[in-house]
Amino acid sequence: MKHVLSRVQTHWDWRAAGNFVLGGAGCGLLAVAVLESRTRPHRRLR
């Protein structure tokens, strides 16, 4: 079986940096939304 060598990325392009930052922000926003929806009662809009 041939071994695959992993390579450390030496520089970031803008797309990779955006995916890293916005992906983390989206995951954090989802986690906060789930936690808040479980701790606060729902209110109906009039």
Secondary structure as GFF3:
##gff-version 3
##sequence-region A 1 46
A	DSSP	alpha_helix	14	39	.	.	.	ID=ss1
###
